[in-house]
Amino acid sequence: MATVPEIIPISDLRKDAAAVVKRARSKRQPIVITQRGRATAVMVGVEEYERAEYEREILLLLARGEQEIATGTGSDLHTVLAEVEALLAKSGQ
């Protein structure tokens, strides 16, 4: 189950940006920044951002693969495995 993100007004960010950044890194959860009562930005630590981008890239590759299967086009297994190895090397796993 998803947790409710922390929400802070931009004025709190202005007052103590270092503390907000520290919370974003330590909690490993997004912090929603509001301005005039509306969400305007989301702050996350770099590790969480990199993890999310890595997962997004894998999902895009899977979606592309499904589309290629449906249309009868695509790459051979050797090419796909090479792409997977490159992604894993990039992420340090």
ABEGO torsion letter per residue (X at the ends): XBBBBBBBBAAAAAABAAAAAAAAAAAGBBBBBBBGGBBABBBBBAAAAAAAAAAAAAAAAAAAAAAAAAAGBEBBAAAAAAAAAAAAAAAGX
